[in-house]
Amino acid sequence: MSHRYPKMYVIRPQFFVPMITLLRNAAQNSLQYKKDLVAIKNQDIDIANFENDMNEWKMSWFNTMKNAGKKHMEAIEQIEKAIKDLEKTRDALILSDKHLNSAENKLEDLTIKRLTKNNPTMAEKFEKLNPQE
């Protein structure tokens, strides 16, 4: 080093070529370190992107599952509602069947004597038609 200029080196001519080689090798090593550093940064970025993509996929999957769960519960509620409606319809049909049976029984109990019990005019006319009874 020069004592006048702190950034200046003084070299003897026989060491000039080895010094140039030394500087070239140092520059190549520095360049290799820079490339390695860029590669590591890219790997870190790739890992961060991968983690972000994975988290986005997880959230999307979670939302899909949540929506599917809601639709599943809605379907169960609709089925239960349909079951209740069908039970009401069944009860109405059973009641209708009871009324029809009651009407059939009343029809079987219907006789001319019953119809004419409180109506002497009609009883007299039916007696004229059917003298056998």
JONOR-V953998 format. One record per residue. N is the residue number from 1. OMEGA is omega in whole degrees, -180 to 180 (NA if undefined). BURIAL is 1 if it has 24 or more other C-alpha atoms within 12 Angstrom, else 0. Layout:
N | OMEGA | BURIAL
N | OMEGA | BURIAL
This chain:
1 | 178 | 0
2 | -179 | 0
3 | 178 | 0
4 | -177 | 0
5 | -175 | 0
6 | -178 | 0
7 | -177 | 0
8 | 177 | 0
9 | 177 | 0
10 | -174 | 0
11 | 175 | 0
12 | -175 | 0
13 | -178 | 0
14 | 179 | 0
15 | -177 | 0
16 | -179 | 0
17 | 177 | 0
18 | 179 | 0
19 | 177 | 0
20 | 179 | 0
21 | 179 | 0
22 | 178 | 0
23 | 179 | 0
24 | 179 | 0
25 | 178 | 0
26 | 179 | 0
27 | 178 | 0
28 | 178 | 0
29 | 178 | 0
30 | 179 | 0
31 | 178 | 0
32 | 178 | 0
33 | 178 | 0
34 | 178 | 0
35 | 178 | 0
36 | 179 | 0
37 | 178 | 0
38 | 179 | 0
39 | 179 | 0
40 | 178 | 0
41 | 178 | 0
42 | 177 | 0
43 | 178 | 0
44 | 178 | 0
45 | 178 | 0
46 | 179 | 0
47 | 179 | 0
48 | 178 | 0
49 | 178 | 0
50 | 179 | 0
51 | 179 | 0
52 | 179 | 0
53 | -180 | 0
54 | 179 | 0
55 | 177 | 0
56 | 179 | 0
57 | 178 | 0
58 | -180 | 0
59 | 178 | 0
60 | 179 | 0
61 | 179 | 0
62 | 179 | 0
63 | 178 | 0
64 | 179 | 0
65 | 179 | 0
66 | 178 | 0
67 | 178 | 0
68 | 178 | 0
69 | 178 | 0
70 | -180 | 0
71 | 179 | 0
72 | 179 | 0
73 | 177 | 0
74 | 180 | 0
75 | 178 | 0
76 | 179 | 0
77 | 178 | 0
78 | 178 | 0
79 | 179 | 0
80 | 177 | 0
81 | 179 | 0
82 | 178 | 0
83 | 179 | 0
84 | 179 | 0
85 | 179 | 0
86 | 177 | 0
87 | 177 | 0
88 | 179 | 0
89 | 178 | 0
90 | 180 | 0
91 | 179 | 0
92 | 179 | 0
93 | 177 | 0
94 | 178 | 0
95 | 178 | 0
96 | 178 | 0
97 | 178 | 0
98 | 179 | 0
99 | 178 | 0
100 | 177 | 0
101 | 178 | 0
102 | 179 | 0
103 | 178 | 0
104 | 178 | 0
105 | 178 | 0
106 | 179 | 0
107 | 179 | 0
108 | 180 | 0
109 | -178 | 0
110 | 176 | 0
111 | -180 | 0
112 | 179 | 0
113 | 179 | 0
114 | -179 | 0
115 | -175 | 0
116 | -176 | 0
117 | -178 | 0
118 | -177 | 0
119 | -175 | 0
120 | -179 | 0
121 | -179 | 0
122 | 179 | 0
123 | 179 | 0
124 | -180 | 0
125 | 179 | 0
126 | 178 | 0
127 | 177 | 0
128 | 179 | 0
129 | -178 | 0
130 | -178 | 0
131 | -177 | 0
132 | -176 | 0
133 | NA | 0
